[in-house]
Amino acid sequence: MTIIDAGLTPPKEIISDGQIHRFSSNGKPNDKSGYYAFFSHHDGFCAGFFGCWRTGLYSTWSSRHESSLSDYELKLVSDCKLKAEQARRKVHQDRAEYSTLLWKQTQSASPSHPYLVKKQLKKLGDIGYLPSIACADFFMNEAQKTSLHDCLLIPIYDKDDNIQSLQAINGAGKKFFMKGGKMVGGRFVFHGNNERVYACEGYATGASLYALTQSTVVVAFNAANLETVAPSLQELYPDSEIVVAADNDHQKEKEGKGNKGLEVAQTLLEKHRMAYSAPTFSDNEQGSDWNDFCCTHSDDEAQDALIQNVVTPPVIYENFDQCIEALTANNKDEEAFNAAIVFIKDASHLFVTEMRKELKNITGVDIGDIRKAIAQLRKNEKKPELTHSQIAEKHIETYENQAPVGAYGKMWQYNQSQGIWEEQ
């Protein structure tokens, strides 16, 4: 994967001297979140690593596939990876120590802070405030002589509740992640009722959800990290219902930039069977998250939407009796009915009649319609009949990559693309 493929703005120049160099990974002149180190070999081989402190992205790169490298070149790649990991760990450790020191200097945040007022936030969680933060320290750039002013400070914790980084939000609402801090796996938690635990992207979204539900809310700060943090909550809160409170980037989607919030939520649903709930907005609304929704709707409307918009993973039925149990509770449950049809289709003839009757008695669906549903399912599973042309093509394919054939004192090879035998 190249720097561009990773979604980063590449540096104007690559210096392949084996040293770590920093660059702007988002195209902004004052940004130095990107880093790389590449080295060149005398035969033209080049390898190294690159990443972004801001997003937590890290990747290695080689000008040739590792399967084609010599033992010496493989050792260079291995040494490069080791050097990169050691450098990353050292920076993360140093920045975690700086974060802890800075956090100890904070004051209590006031609800009158302009950002909190704009976002209509009353329950703030354990966040801090500093009137001024030196940019040279916060951004690891001695050339920056200015300071951030009027800043809320949100601690970013690891899974063991150790501070690993910080997010600053100034009075204008501009957000800054501390340079060099580890983002992957980082979270901020509003501690509440654990019956249902919400996971979301931004701090303001988390604060709104906490005030609305009194539930525990885990903030992951961005979509990519939410994809990492959310699954870990299933182990941390084994007796809780976990719901991803997804962003709905509908305006970006209309611009052709994708809907990252919903994409991540759908991935978590499919890979980890995690339910999600996303706010809905009209085409002319600019909102994208649950804080935006809460700011423009009453508490009752927001609570109703949060529940009604929940998308749950499909239920997995292991046998026919589980389907009947679900249909007894709700005889309109389509997932349970469809699963029951599958079990009847696959059942022994000894049991099919009784299973059909039981399904009819529970749902009220006519036996004839149940038979039709089973027949349709079998039809859908049946392989389509081949046309004469497809049969001929299948026959020709049997000659693909055939060994040469001896005939008439010569060797012949079948040419599939031309459909002829050629003399070898």
BABATI-217346 format. One line per 2 residues: number of its first residue (from 0); for each residue z, x, y of N, C-alpha, C. Coordinates in steps of 0.1 Angstrom, whole numbers, plus 5000, padded with zeros to 4 digits. Layout:
N
NUM	Z X Y Z X Y Z X Y; ...;
//
This chain:
424
0	5000 5008 4988 5000 5000 5000 5000 5009 5012; 4991 5006 5022 4990 5014 5034 4999 5008 5045;
2	5001 5015 5056 5010 5010 5067 5004 4997 5072; 4991 4995 5074 4985 4983 5079 4987 4972 5068;
4	4985 4975 5056 4987 4965 5045 5001 4959 5045; 5011 4967 5049 5025 4963 5049 5028 4955 5061;
6	5018 4952 5070 5020 4944 5082 5026 4951 5094; 5025 4965 5094 5031 4973 5105 5019 4978 5113;
8	5022 4980 5126 5012 4987 5135 5013 5002 5132; 5002 5008 5128 5003 5022 5124 5004 5031 5136;
10	5009 5043 5134 5010 5053 5145 4996 5058 5149; 4994 5062 5161 4981 5067 5166 4977 5079 5159;
12	4986 5087 5154 4984 5100 5147 4993 5102 5136; 4988 5106 5124 4997 5110 5113 4998 5125 5112;
14	5010 5130 5113 5013 5144 5112 5018 5147 5098; 5010 5153 5090 5014 5155 5075 5021 5169 5074;
16	5033 5170 5079 5040 5183 5078 5053 5181 5070; 5055 5170 5063 5066 5168 5054 5079 5164 5062;
18	5078 5163 5075 5090 5159 5083 5089 5144 5086; 5101 5138 5089 5102 5124 5092 5098 5122 5107;
20	5088 5114 5109 5084 5110 5123 5085 5095 5125; 5088 5092 5138 5091 5078 5141 5079 5073 5149;
22	5076 5060 5148 5065 5054 5156 5069 5039 5159; 5061 5033 5167 5063 5018 5170 5056 5010 5159;
24	5064 5003 5152 5058 4995 5141 5054 4981 5145; 5056 4977 5158 5051 4964 5162 5042 4965 5174;
26	5038 4977 5178 5029 4979 5189 5035 4980 5203; 5048 4978 5204 5055 4978 5217 5059 4992 5220;
28	5056 4997 5232 5058 5011 5236 5072 5016 5234; 5082 5008 5236 5096 5012 5235 5102 5011 5221;
30	5094 5006 5212 5099 5004 5198 5097 5017 5190; 5107 5021 5183 5106 5033 5174 5112 5030 5161;
32	5109 5017 5156 5115 5013 5143 5108 5019 5131; 5095 5022 5133 5088 5027 5122 5090 5042 5119;
34	5089 5046 5107 5091 5060 5103 5082 5064 5092; 5078 5077 5091 5070 5081 5080 5072 5096 5078;
36	5069 5101 5066 5068 5115 5063 5057 5117 5052; 5047 5125 5056 5036 5128 5047 5034 5143 5046;
38	5030 5148 5034 5026 5162 5033 5013 5163 5026; 5006 5173 5030 4992 5176 5025 4992 5188 5015;
40	4984 5187 5005 4983 5198 4995 4969 5205 4998; 4968 5217 4994 4956 5225 4998 4943 5219 4992;
42	4944 5211 4981 4932 5205 4975 4928 5191 4981; 4935 5188 4992 4932 5175 4999 4941 5164 4995;
44	4950 5166 4985 4959 5155 4981 4970 5153 4991; 4973 5141 4994 4983 5137 5004 4992 5127 4999;
46	5005 5128 5002 5015 5117 4997 5027 5117 5006; 5034 5106 5005 5046 5105 5014 5052 5091 5013;
48	5059 5088 5024 5066 5074 5024 5065 5070 5039; 5067 5057 5040 5068 5051 5054 5077 5038 5053;
50	5082 5034 5064 5090 5022 5064 5093 5017 5079; 5102 5007 5080 5106 5002 5093 5120 4998 5092;
52	5128 5005 5101 5142 5002 5102 5145 4988 5105; 5137 4982 5114 5139 4968 5119 5139 4958 5108;
54	5129 4959 5099 5126 4949 5089 5132 4953 5075; 5135 4966 5074 5140 4970 5061 5129 4974 5051;
56	5117 4973 5055 5105 4977 5047 5105 4991 5044; 5101 4995 5031 5100 5009 5027 5090 5009 5016;
58	5081 5019 5017 5071 5021 5006 5066 5036 5005; 5062 5040 4993 5056 5053 4992 5041 5051 4991;
60	5034 5062 4994 5020 5062 4994 5014 5076 4989; 5003 5075 4981 4996 5087 4976 4981 5085 4978;
62	4974 5095 4981 4960 5094 4983 4953 5093 4969; 4960 5096 4958 4955 5094 4945 4965 5087 4936;
64	4960 5079 4927 4968 5073 4917 4977 5083 4909; 4989 5079 4907 4998 5089 4900 4993 5093 4887;
66	4985 5084 4880 4980 5088 4867 4971 5099 4867; 4965 5102 4879 4955 5113 4880 4961 5126 4886;
68	4974 5126 4888 4981 5138 4894 4985 5148 4884; 4985 5160 4888 4990 5171 4880 5005 5171 4880;
70	5011 5179 4871 5026 5179 4870 5032 5184 4883; 5025 5194 4889 5030 5199 4902 5029 5188 4913;
72	5018 5181 4913 5017 5170 4923 5026 5159 4921; 5029 5155 4908 5039 5145 4905 5053 5149 4910;
74	5056 5162 4908 5069 5167 4913 5070 5166 4928; 5058 5168 4935 5058 5167 4950 5061 5152 4954;
76	5055 5143 4947 5057 5129 4949 5072 5125 4946; 5077 5130 4935 5091 5127 4931 5100 5132 4942;
78	5098 5145 4946 5107 5151 4956 5106 5143 4969; 5094 5139 4973 5092 5131 4985 5100 5118 4984;
80	5100 5111 4973 5107 5098 4972 5122 5101 4973; 5127 5112 4966 5141 5115 4967 5145 5118 4981;
82	5137 5126 4988 5140 5129 5002 5141 5117 5011; 5131 5108 5008 5131 5095 5016 5144 5087 5014;
84	5148 5086 5001 5159 5078 4998 5172 5084 5003; 5173 5097 5003 5185 5104 5009 5185 5102 5024;
86	5174 5103 5030 5173 5101 5045 5177 5087 5049; 5172 5077 5041 5175 5063 5044 5190 5061 5042;
88	5196 5066 5031 5210 5063 5029 5219 5070 5040; 5215 5082 5044 5222 5089 5055 5222 5081 5068;
90	5210 5076 5071 5209 5068 5084 5217 5055 5083; 5216 5048 5071 5223 5036 5070 5238 5038 5071;
92	5243 5049 5065 5257 5052 5065 5262 5055 5080; 5254 5063 5087 5257 5066 5100 5257 5054 5109;
94	5247 5045 5107 5246 5034 5116 5257 5023 5112; 5261 5023 5100 5272 5014 5096 5285 5018 5103;
96	5287 5031 5104 5299 5036 5111 5299 5033 5126; 5287 5035 5132 5285 5032 5146 5287 5017 5148;
98	5282 5008 5139 5284 4994 5140 5299 4990 5140; 5306 4996 5131 5320 4993 5130 5328 4997 5143;
100	5325 5009 5148 5331 5014 5160 5328 5004 5172; 5315 5000 5173 5311 4992 5184 5317 4978 5183;
102	5318 4973 5170 5324 4960 5168 5339 4959 5172; 5346 4970 5170 5360 4971 5173 5362 4970 5189;
104	5352 4973 5196 5353 4972 5211 5350 4959 5217; 5346 4949 5208 5341 4936 5213 5353 4927 5218;
106	5349 4918 5227 5358 4908 5231 5354 4895 5224; 5362 4885 5225 5359 4872 5219 5347 4866 5227;
108	5338 4860 5220 5326 4853 5227 5330 4840 5233; 5325 4837 5245 5328 4825 5252 5317 4814 5250;
110	5320 4802 5247 5310 4791 5246 5301 4790 5259; 5306 4796 5270 5298 4795 5282 5287 4805 5284;
112	5286 4814 5274 5275 4823 5274 5261 4816 5275; 5252 4820 5283 5240 4813 5285 5232 4809 5273;
114	5232 4819 5263 5224 4816 5251 5231 4805 5243; 5244 4805 5242 5252 4795 5235 5250 4781 5241;
116	5250 4781 5255 5248 4769 5262 5234 4763 5259; 5224 4771 5260 5210 4767 5258 5209 4761 5244;
118	5215 4768 5234 5214 4763 5220 5224 4752 5216; 5232 4748 5226 5242 4738 5224 5252 4741 5213;
120	5257 4753 5213 5265 4757 5202 5280 4757 5206; 5288 4751 5198 5303 4750 5201 5311 4758 5191;
122	5307 4757 5178 5315 4764 5168 5307 4777 5165; 5313 4788 5169 5306 4801 5170 5308 4810 5158;
124	5318 4808 5150 5321 4818 5140 5327 4830 5146; 5329 4840 5138 5336 4853 5142 5325 4862 5148;
126	5321 4859 5160 5311 4868 5167 5319 4874 5179; 5313 4885 5185 5319 4892 5196 5310 4892 5209;
128	5316 4899 5219 5309 4900 5232 5312 4913 5238; 5301 4919 5244 5303 4931 5252 5295 4930 5264;
130	5300 4933 5276 5293 4932 5288 5281 4942 5289; 5283 4953 5282 5272 4963 5283 5272 4972 5270;
132	5259 4975 5266 5257 4984 5254 5247 4994 5258; 5250 5007 5256 5241 5018 5259 5229 5017 5250;
134	5217 5016 5255 5205 5015 5247 5202 5028 5239; 5206 5040 5245 5204 5053 5238 5211 5053 5225;
136	5223 5047 5224 5230 5046 5211 5225 5035 5202; 5223 5023 5208 5220 5012 5200 5206 5013 5194;
138	5197 5019 5201 5183 5021 5196 5180 5035 5192; 5190 5044 5191 5188 5057 5186 5176 5064 5193;
140	5177 5063 5207 5166 5069 5215 5173 5074 5228; 5175 5087 5228 5181 5093 5240 5173 5092 5252;
142	5160 5089 5251 5152 5088 5263 5155 5075 5271; 5161 5065 5264 5164 5052 5270 5178 5053 5278;
144	5177 5053 5291 5189 5055 5299 5195 5042 5304; 5189 5030 5300 5194 5018 5305 5204 5012 5295;
146	5209 5000 5298 5219 4993 5289 5215 4979 5287; 5219 4973 5276 5218 4959 5274 5230 4952 5280;
148	5228 4941 5287 5239 4935 5294 5242 4921 5289; 5255 4917 5290 5259 4903 5287 5255 4899 5273;
150	5260 4907 5264 5255 4906 5250 5265 4900 5240; 5260 4890 5233 5267 4885 5221 5265 4895 5210;
152	5275 4898 5202 5273 4907 5190 5276 4900 5178; 5266 4900 5169 5268 4893 5156 5268 4904 5145;
154	5279 4905 5138 5280 4915 5127 5272 4911 5115; 5265 4921 5109 5257 4919 5097 5265 4925 5086;
156	5269 4917 5076 5278 4923 5066 5270 4924 5053; 5274 4933 5044 5269 4934 5031 5276 4924 5022;
158	5273 4924 5009 5278 4914 5000 5293 4916 4998; 5298 4928 5001 5312 4931 5000 5320 4930 5013;
160	5314 4924 5023 5320 4921 5036 5323 4934 5044; 5314 4944 5042 5315 4956 5050 5303 4955 5061;
162	5306 4958 5073 5296 4958 5084 5286 4968 5081; 5273 4964 5080 5262 4974 5078 5253 4975 5090;
164	5253 4965 5099 5245 4966 5111 5249 4955 5121; 5242 4954 5132 5246 4944 5143 5233 4938 5149;
166	5235 4926 5153 5224 4919 5161 5230 4916 5175; 5223 4920 5186 5227 4917 5199 5218 4906 5205;
168	5224 4897 5213 5217 4886 5220 5221 4886 5234; 5212 4889 5243 5216 4890 5257 5216 4876 5264;
170	5219 4875 5276 5220 4863 5284 5207 4855 5284; 5196 4862 5284 5183 4856 5284 5178 4851 5271;
172	5187 4853 5260 5183 4849 5247 5175 4858 5239; 5173 4870 5244 5165 4880 5237 5173 4887 5227;
174	5167 4888 5215 5175 4894 5203 5171 4908 5200; 5181 4916 5196 5179 4930 5193 5187 4933 5180;
176	5180 4939 5170 5187 4944 5159 5189 4959 5161; 5201 4964 5158 5204 4978 5160 5195 4986 5151;
178	5189 4997 5158 5180 5006 5151 5187 5014 5140; 5180 5015 5129 5185 5023 5118 5195 5016 5109;
180	5200 5004 5113 5209 4996 5104 5202 4990 5092; 5209 4989 5082 5203 4983 5070 5203 4968 5071;
182	5191 4962 5069 5190 4948 5070 5190 4941 5056; 5184 4948 5046 5182 4942 5033 5196 4937 5027;
184	5197 4925 5024 5209 4920 5018 5220 4916 5028; 5217 4919 5041 5227 4916 5052 5229 4901 5054;
186	5241 4897 5058 5243 4883 5061 5255 4881 5070; 5256 4870 5077 5267 4865 5085 5271 4852 5079;
188	5284 4850 5077 5289 4838 5070 5298 4829 5079; 5295 4816 5080 5304 4806 5086 5311 4800 5074;
190	5324 4803 5073 5332 4798 5062 5336 4784 5064; 5333 4775 5054 5336 4761 5054 5338 4756 5040;
192	5335 4743 5038 5336 4737 5025 5325 4742 5016; 5329 4746 5004 5320 4752 4995 5313 4743 4985;
194	5315 4730 4987 5309 4720 4978 5294 4722 4978; 5289 4723 4991 5275 4726 4993 5274 4738 5003;
196	5267 4748 4999 5265 4760 5007 5251 4761 5012; 5249 4763 5025 5236 4764 5031 5232 4778 5034;
198	5220 4782 5032 5214 4795 5036 5203 4793 5045; 5203 4801 5056 5193 4799 5067 5189 4813 5073;
200	5179 4812 5082 5175 4825 5088 5183 4829 5100; 5183 4821 5111 5189 4826 5123 5203 4821 5126;
202	5210 4829 5135 5224 4826 5138 5226 4812 5144; 5217 4808 5154 5218 4795 5160 5217 4784 5150;
204	5208 4786 5141 5206 4776 5130 5218 4774 5122; 5224 4786 5118 5237 4786 5110 5248 4779 5118;
206	5249 4782 5131 5260 4776 5138 5258 4761 5140; 5246 4756 5141 5243 4742 5142 5247 4735 5129;
208	5242 4741 5118 5245 4735 5105 5260 4735 5102; 5267 4745 5106 5282 4746 5103 5289 4734 5111;
210	5285 4733 5124 5291 4722 5132 5288 4708 5126; 5276 4707 5121 5271 4694 5116 5277 4690 5103;
212	5279 4700 5094 5283 4697 5080 5297 4701 5076; 5303 4711 5084 5315 4718 5080 5314 4725 5067;
214	5302 4727 5062 5300 4735 5050 5299 4750 5053; 5300 4758 5042 5298 4772 5044 5283 4774 5046;
216	5280 4783 5056 5266 4786 5059 5264 4801 5059; 5254 4806 5053 5251 4820 5052 5238 4823 5060;
218	5239 4831 5070 5228 4835 5078 5222 4848 5073; 5209 4848 5071 5202 4860 5066 5193 4867 5077;
220	5192 4861 5089 5186 4866 5100 5170 4866 5101; 5164 4867 5089 5149 4865 5089 5144 4860 5076;
222	5132 4856 5075 5127 4850 5063 5127 4859 5051; 5122 4872 5054 5121 4882 5043 5135 4884 5037;
224	5145 4885 5045 5159 4888 5040 5165 4876 5034; 5161 4864 5038 5166 4851 5032 5161 4851 5017;
226	5149 4856 5015 5144 4856 5001 5152 4865 4992; 5159 4875 4998 5168 4884 4991 5182 4878 4990;
228	5187 4873 5001 5201 4869 5001 5203 4856 4994; 5195 4846 4995 5197 4833 4989 5200 4833 4974;
230	5192 4840 4966 5195 4840 4952 5208 4846 4948; 5213 4855 4956 5226 4861 4954 5238 4851 4955;
232	5235 4841 4963 5246 4831 4965 5249 4823 4953; 5239 4822 4944 5242 4814 4931 5253 4821 4923;
234	5254 4834 4924 5264 4841 4917 5278 4841 4925; 5276 4842 4938 5288 4842 4947 5295 4829 4947;
236	5287 4818 4946 5293 4804 4947 5288 4797 4934; 5293 4800 4923 5288 4794 4910 5290 4779 4909;
238	5300 4774 4916 5303 4760 4915 5298 4752 4926; 5290 4758 4935 5285 4751 4947 5270 4747 4945;
240	5266 4737 4953 5252 4734 4954 5246 4742 4965; 5236 4751 4962 5231 4759 4972 5218 4752 4978;
242	5217 4751 4991 5205 4745 4997 5200 4755 5008; 5187 4758 5007 5181 4767 5017 5177 4758 5029;
244	5183 4760 5040 5179 4753 5053 5168 4760 5059; 5156 4757 5055 5144 4764 5058 5139 4762 5073;
246	5133 4772 5078 5125 4770 5091 5112 4763 5088; 5106 4756 5097 5093 4750 5096 5085 4755 5107;
248	5077 4766 5105 5069 4772 5115 5056 4765 5117; 5056 4752 5120 5044 4744 5120 5034 4747 5131;
250	5039 4752 5142 5030 4756 5153 5022 4769 5149; 5029 4778 5143 5022 4790 5138 5012 4787 5127;
252	5015 4777 5119 5006 4773 5108 4994 4767 5114; 4995 4759 5125 4983 4754 5132 4974 4765 5138;
254	4981 4776 5142 4973 4787 5147 4967 4796 5137; 4969 4793 5124 4964 4801 5113 4972 4813 5110;
256	4985 4813 5115 4994 4824 5112 5003 4822 5100; 5002 4811 5093 5010 4808 5082 5023 4801 5086;
258	5030 4796 5076 5043 4790 5078 5053 4797 5069; 5058 4809 5074 5066 4818 5066 5079 4811 5062;
260	5085 4803 5070 5097 4796 5066 5096 4787 5054; 5085 4779 5054 5083 4770 5042 5078 4778 5030;
262	5070 4789 5033 5065 4797 5022 5077 4803 5014; 5087 4809 5021 5098 4815 5015 5106 4804 5007;
264	5108 4793 5014 5116 4782 5007 5109 4778 4994; 5096 4776 4994 5089 4772 4982 5090 4783 4971;
266	5089 4796 4975 5091 4807 4966 5105 4806 4959; 5115 4804 4967 5129 4803 4962 5130 4791 4953;
268	5123 4780 4956 5123 4768 4947 5117 4771 4934; 5105 4778 4934 5098 4780 4922 5104 4791 4913;
270	5109 4802 4920 5114 4814 4912 5128 4813 4908; 5136 4806 4917 5151 4806 4915 5156 4791 4914;
272	5147 4781 4914 5151 4767 4913 5162 4764 4923; 5159 4768 4936 5168 4766 4947 5162 4754 4956;
274	5171 4744 4958 5166 4733 4967 5165 4738 4981; 5157 4731 4989 5156 4734 5003 5154 4722 5011;
276	5157 4723 5024 5155 4712 5033 5150 4718 5046; 5139 4713 5051 5132 4718 5063 5131 4706 5073;
278	5133 4709 5086 5131 4699 5096 5117 4695 5098; 5114 4683 5102 5100 4679 5105 5099 4676 5120;
280	5087 4680 5126 5085 4679 5140 5071 4673 5142; 5069 4666 5153 5056 4660 5157 5047 4672 5161;
282	5034 4669 5162 5025 4680 5165 5027 4686 5179; 5032 4679 5188 5034 4684 5202 5048 4690 5204;
284	5057 4690 5194 5070 4696 5195 5069 4711 5191; 5077 4719 5199 5076 4733 5197 5087 4738 5187;
286	5096 4729 5183 5107 4733 5175 5103 4738 5161; 5112 4747 5155 5108 4752 5142 5120 4753 5133;
288	5132 4751 5137 5144 4752 5129 5154 4741 5131; 5165 4741 5123 5174 4730 5124 5182 4730 5137;
290	5183 4742 5143 5190 4742 5157 5181 4734 5167; 5168 4737 5166 5159 4729 5175 5160 4714 5172;
292	5161 4711 5160 5162 4696 5156 5175 4690 5161; 5186 4698 5159 5199 4693 5163 5199 4691 5179;
294	5192 4700 5186 5192 4699 5200 5185 4687 5206; 5177 4681 5198 5168 4670 5203 5171 4657 5195;
296	5181 4657 5186 5185 4645 5179 5200 4643 5179; 5205 4631 5176 5219 4629 5175 5224 4635 5162;
298	5238 4637 5161 5243 4642 5149 5240 4634 5136; 5241 4621 5138 5238 4612 5127 5223 4613 5122;
300	5214 4615 5132 5200 4616 5128 5198 4630 5121; 5204 4640 5126 5203 4653 5120 5209 4654 5106;
302	5220 4647 5104 5227 4647 5091 5218 4640 5081; 5212 4628 5085 5203 4620 5077 5191 4628 5073;
304	5185 4635 5083 5173 4643 5080 5176 4654 5071; 5187 4661 5073 5191 4672 5064 5192 4668 5049;
306	5197 4656 5047 5198 4651 5033 5185 4646 5028; 5178 4638 5036 5166 4631 5032 5155 4641 5029;
308	5155 4652 5036 5144 4662 5035 5146 4672 5024; 5156 4670 5016 5159 4680 5005 5148 4679 4995;
310	5142 4690 4991 5133 4692 4980 5140 4699 4969; 5141 4692 4958 5148 4698 4946 5138 4703 4936;
312	5142 4713 4928 5133 4718 4917 5132 4707 4906; 5121 4706 4899 5120 4696 4889 5130 4698 4878;
314	5135 4687 4873 5145 4687 4862 5138 4692 4849; 5144 4700 4841 5139 4704 4828 5146 4696 4818;
316	5139 4688 4811 5144 4680 4800 5142 4687 4786; 5152 4689 4779 5151 4696 4766 5148 4687 4754;
318	5151 4674 4756 5148 4665 4745 5146 4651 4750; 5142 4642 4741 5139 4628 4745 5152 4621 4749;
320	5163 4624 4743 5176 4617 4747 5180 4620 4761; 5177 4632 4766 5180 4635 4780 5172 4627 4789;
322	5159 4625 4786 5150 4616 4794 5156 4602 4794; 5160 4597 4783 5165 4583 4782 5178 4582 4791;
324	5186 4592 4790 5199 4592 4798 5196 4592 4813; 5186 4600 4817 5182 4599 4831 5176 4586 4835;
326	5168 4580 4827 5161 4567 4830 5171 4556 4829; 5182 4557 4822 5193 4547 4822 5200 4547 4835;
328	5201 4559 4841 5207 4560 4855 5197 4555 4865; 5184 4557 4863 5174 4553 4873 5161 4551 4865;
330	5158 4538 4862 5146 4535 4854 5133 4537 4861; 5134 4542 4874 5121 4545 4881 5119 4560 4883;
332	5127 4568 4875 5126 4582 4876 5113 4587 4869; 5103 4590 4877 5089 4594 4872 5090 4607 4864;
334	5098 4617 4868 5098 4629 4861 5104 4627 4847; 5114 4619 4846 5120 4616 4833 5110 4608 4824;
336	5103 4599 4830 5094 4591 4822 5082 4599 4817; 5077 4608 4826 5066 4616 4821 5070 4626 4810;
338	5083 4631 4812 5088 4640 4801 5090 4633 4788; 5094 4620 4789 5096 4612 4777 5082 4610 4770;
340	5072 4608 4777 5058 4606 4772 5054 4618 4764; 5057 4630 4770 5054 4643 4763 5061 4644 4749;
342	5074 4640 4750 5082 4641 4737 5077 4631 4727; 5073 4619 4731 5067 4610 4721 5054 4615 4715;
344	5046 4621 4724 5033 4626 4720 5035 4637 4709; 5045 4645 4710 5047 4656 4701 5056 4653 4689;
346	5061 4640 4689 5071 4637 4679 5064 4634 4665; 5072 4634 4655 5067 4630 4641 5064 4615 4641;
348	5054 4611 4633 5051 4597 4632 5062 4589 4628; 5072 4594 4621 5084 4587 4616 5092 4581 4628;
350	5091 4588 4639 5100 4584 4651 5093 4578 4662; 5080 4579 4663 5072 4575 4674 5074 4560 4678;
352	5074 4552 4668 5075 4537 4671 5089 4534 4678; 5099 4539 4672 5113 4537 4678 5114 4543 4692;
354	5108 4555 4694 5109 4561 4707 5101 4553 4717; 5090 4547 4714 5082 4539 4723 5090 4526 4727;
356	5097 4520 4716 5105 4508 4719 5116 4511 4728; 5123 4522 4726 5134 4526 4734 5130 4528 4749;
358	5119 4535 4750 5114 4537 4764 5110 4524 4771; 5104 4515 4763 5101 4502 4769 5113 4494 4773;
360	5123 4494 4765 5136 4487 4768 5143 4492 4780; 5142 4505 4782 5149 4511 4794 5141 4509 4806;
362	5128 4511 4806 5120 4511 4818 5113 4498 4821; 5111 4490 4811 5103 4477 4812 5088 4479 4812;
364	5084 4491 4809 5070 4494 4808 5064 4489 4795; 5053 4482 4796 5047 4476 4784 5043 4487 4773;
366	5045 4483 4761 5041 4493 4750 5027 4497 4751; 5018 4488 4755 5004 4491 4756 5002 4502 4767;
368	5009 4501 4778 5008 4511 4788 5014 4524 4784; 5024 4524 4776 5030 4536 4771 5020 4543 4761;
370	5013 4535 4753 5003 4541 4744 4992 4547 4752; 4988 4540 4763 4977 4545 4771 4981 4559 4778;
372	4994 4560 4782 4998 4572 4789 4998 4584 4779; 5002 4581 4766 5002 4591 4756 4988 4595 4753;
374	4979 4585 4752 4965 4588 4749 4958 4597 4760; 4962 4593 4773 4956 4601 4784 4961 4615 4784;
376	4974 4617 4780 4979 4630 4780 4972 4639 4769; 4970 4632 4757 4962 4640 4747 4948 4643 4751;
378	4942 4634 4759 4928 4636 4763 4928 4647 4773; 4938 4648 4782 4939 4659 4792 4941 4673 4785;
380	4948 4673 4774 4950 4685 4767 4939 4690 4759; 4929 4680 4755 4918 4684 4747 4908 4692 4754;
382	4903 4703 4747 4893 4711 4753 4880 4704 4755; 4874 4705 4767 4861 4698 4769 4850 4703 4759;
384	4841 4694 4755 4830 4698 4747 4820 4706 4755; 4815 4717 4748 4805 4726 4755 4791 4720 4755;
386	4784 4723 4766 4770 4719 4766 4762 4728 4758; 4749 4725 4755 4740 4733 4747 4739 4747 4753;
388	4738 4748 4767 4737 4760 4774 4750 4769 4772; 4762 4762 4773 4774 4769 4772 4776 4775 4758;
390	4771 4767 4748 4772 4771 4734 4763 4784 4732; 4751 4784 4738 4742 4795 4737 4749 4808 4744;
392	4755 4805 4755 4762 4817 4762 4773 4822 4754; 4781 4813 4748 4792 4818 4739 4787 4826 4728;
394	4775 4822 4722 4769 4829 4711 4765 4843 4715; 4759 4844 4727 4754 4857 4732 4766 4866 4735;
396	4777 4860 4740 4789 4868 4743 4794 4876 4731; 4791 4870 4719 4796 4877 4707 4790 4890 4705;
398	4779 4892 4712 4772 4905 4710 4777 4915 4721; 4785 4911 4730 4790 4920 4740 4798 4932 4734;
400	4795 4943 4739 4801 4956 4735 4800 4958 4720; 4790 4953 4714 4788 4955 4700 4784 4970 4697;
402	4788 4975 4685 4784 4988 4682 4768 4989 4680; 4762 5000 4682 4747 5001 4679 4744 4997 4665;
404	4732 4991 4664 4728 4986 4651 4715 4994 4646; 4715 4999 4634 4704 5006 4629 4693 4997 4623;
406	4681 4998 4627 4670 4990 4621 4657 4997 4624; 4648 4996 4615 4634 5002 4616 4635 5017 4619;
408	4645 5023 4613 4647 5038 4615 4652 5042 4629; 4657 5033 4637 4662 5036 4650 4675 5029 4652;
410	4682 5033 4663 4695 5027 4667 4692 5018 4679; 4698 5006 4679 4696 4996 4689 4709 4991 4695;
412	4710 4989 4708 4721 4984 4715 4718 4971 4723; 4727 4961 4721 4724 4948 4728 4727 4949 4743;
414	4718 4946 4752 4719 4945 4766 4723 4931 4770; 4735 4928 4773 4739 4914 4775 4733 4909 4788;
416	4733 4917 4799 4728 4912 4811 4713 4907 4810; 4705 4914 4802 4691 4911 4801 4688 4903 4788;
418	4698 4902 4779 4696 4894 4767 4686 4900 4757; 4685 4913 4757 4676 4919 4748 4682 4931 4741;
420	4676 4935 4729 4681 4947 4722 4673 4959 4727; 4680 4970 4730 4673 4982 4736 4674 4994 4726;
422	4664 5002 4725 4664 5013 4717 4673 5024 4723; 4682 5030 4715 4691 5040 4720 4685 5054 4718;
//
